[in-house]
Amino acid sequence: MWILPSAESSDDVWTFRLAAGSVKTVGRAPRADFIVDAALVSRLHCRLTATDRGVEVVDLKSTNGTFVNDRRVAKAQSGGSAIGSGSAASSSTVHKPVVES
């Protein structure tokens, strides 16, 4: 399980949980799996694919870009990295897997 909490500086607090093998979209639209209501987040902003080793982040042609460790990316692997979607209010740090018993 991967945990993606909102940035500490964020006014809007949220936490996403991704089990290995899951694929989820992030965006403002109701059809997004994870909805982030922030002005700089596109309707369908990015796709997250969880694996045992990390979270693959794919930008879905968003207007303001998807960032991993403050670098704009089209696609990147993240594990313990900061993921952002256009603003600090919609950024998150991917936490290492939680061991489930």
C-alpha positions as CSV (number, residue, x, y, z in Angstrom):
1,M,0.0,0.0,0.0
2,W,1.3,3.5,-1.0
3,I,0.1,6.5,1.0
4,L,-0.1,10.0,-0.7
5,P,-1.0,12.7,1.8
6,S,-1.5,16.3,0.8
7,A,1.3,18.8,1.4
8,E,1.5,20.1,4.9
9,S,1.1,23.7,3.6
10,S,-2.2,22.8,1.9
11,D,-5.5,24.2,3.2
12,D,-7.3,21.3,1.7
13,V,-6.3,18.1,3.5
14,W,-6.6,14.8,1.7
15,T,-4.9,11.4,1.7
16,F,-4.9,8.9,-1.2
17,R,-4.1,5.2,-0.7
18,L,-3.0,3.0,-3.6
19,A,-2.6,-0.8,-3.3
20,A,-0.1,-2.4,-5.6
21,G,-1.7,-3.1,-9.0
22,S,-4.2,-0.3,-8.8
23,V,-4.5,2.4,-11.5
24,K,-6.2,5.7,-10.5
25,T,-6.7,9.1,-12.1
26,V,-6.3,12.4,-10.3
27,G,-8.2,15.6,-11.3
28,R,-11.0,18.1,-10.7
29,A,-13.7,16.2,-12.7
30,P,-16.2,14.0,-11.0
31,R,-15.1,11.1,-13.2
32,A,-11.5,11.2,-11.7
33,D,-10.8,8.5,-9.1
34,F,-9.2,11.0,-6.8
35,I,-10.7,14.4,-6.9
36,V,-8.6,17.5,-6.0
37,D,-10.5,20.7,-6.1
38,A,-7.6,23.1,-6.9
39,A,-7.5,25.8,-9.6
40,L,-4.3,24.5,-11.2
41,V,-5.4,20.9,-11.4
42,S,-6.9,19.8,-14.8
43,R,-10.1,17.9,-15.1
44,L,-8.1,14.7,-15.6
45,H,-4.6,15.7,-14.6
46,C,-2.6,12.5,-14.2
47,R,-2.7,8.7,-13.8
48,L,-1.1,6.9,-10.9
49,T,-0.2,3.2,-11.3
50,A,0.9,1.5,-8.0
51,T,3.5,-1.3,-8.1
52,D,5.5,-3.1,-5.4
53,R,8.4,-0.8,-6.1
54,G,6.7,2.6,-6.4
55,V,4.1,4.7,-8.1
56,E,4.2,5.5,-11.8
57,V,3.0,9.0,-12.6
58,V,1.7,9.8,-16.1
59,D,0.7,13.3,-17.0
60,L,-2.6,13.3,-19.0
61,K,-1.8,16.4,-21.1
62,S,-2.6,18.7,-18.2
63,T,-2.5,22.4,-18.6
64,N,-0.2,23.2,-15.7
65,G,1.9,20.1,-15.7
66,T,2.7,17.2,-13.4
67,F,5.8,17.4,-11.3
68,V,8.0,14.8,-9.6
69,N,10.6,16.4,-7.2
70,D,9.9,19.8,-8.7
71,R,10.6,18.7,-12.2
72,R,7.9,18.7,-14.9
73,V,7.4,15.2,-16.3
74,A,5.3,13.4,-18.9
75,K,6.0,10.1,-17.1
76,A,8.0,9.1,-14.1
77,Q,8.5,6.5,-11.4
78,S,8.0,7.8,-7.8
79,G,8.7,6.1,-4.5
80,G,9.4,8.5,-1.7
81,S,9.3,11.4,-4.1
82,A,7.2,14.6,-4.1
83,I,4.5,14.6,-6.7
84,G,2.8,17.9,-7.7
85,S,0.1,18.9,-10.0
86,G,0.6,22.5,-10.8
87,S,0.7,24.0,-7.3
88,A,1.8,23.4,-3.7
89,A,-1.8,23.0,-2.7
90,S,-2.1,19.9,-4.8
91,S,1.2,18.3,-4.1
92,S,1.9,15.1,-2.2
93,T,4.9,13.0,-1.1
94,V,4.6,9.2,-1.8
95,H,5.3,7.3,1.3
96,K,7.0,3.9,1.3
97,P,4.7,0.8,1.4
98,V,2.9,0.0,4.6
99,V,3.2,-3.6,5.6
100,E,-0.2,-5.2,5.9
101,S,-0.8,-8.1,8.3
